């Protein structure tokens, strides 16, 4: 670990129904980032991005309920309910407003949070947004994910497969159903926060046409493709995403 790398502190958010494990990277207090992972993943896939962003701000990376090291609640709930739960976490930590960064499924939670709690989000970053309107079935989404992972870097495969194997296929299907039930297209137009949409140029789960559609639905949004990246755009090398986020904040 280099001298300027921040070691994350693992903490626990106590809650009677859905406690969450999270990492905090103590960077400059001028800006606070909140990172939300994708389906089958957890906060650990955000380590590289968290380290990069901690150079310019304090970073919180969550394991959403039932993911990573956070225990499975009796009910996962809707995406909107999960977004409200994250808003409660933010209030408890007194970290509002944040630059909210979601990846894959995390973009759906992030969009709901930005729409429902707009004063809590200063900037919104959506990496590989789901779910493509033309492929709204669990079978199609799983097939696209497998196709995407087939050509991925070993580091990315290891990061993802460890969690998928531990969770099991039935768990994955249950989480996918809640994502599919989420009418995310009706939420995008309600987002008033300045937004940046990012995707890997080789991403089969979040194709360019869908990402452009998402960008068009959000009133104040821009789209960036990262060359030679797939769905897990920030795991193998977080620098391109971190650079885009820095530039996005510099536009303020």
Beta strands, then each sheet from edge to edge (+ up, - down):
strand 1: 9-13
strand 2: 20-25
strand 3: 32-36
strand 4: 58-62
strand 5: 98-103
strand 6: 121-127
strand 7: 195-200
strand 8: 221-226
sheet 1: 1+ 2- 4+ 3+ 5+ 6+ 7+ 8+
end
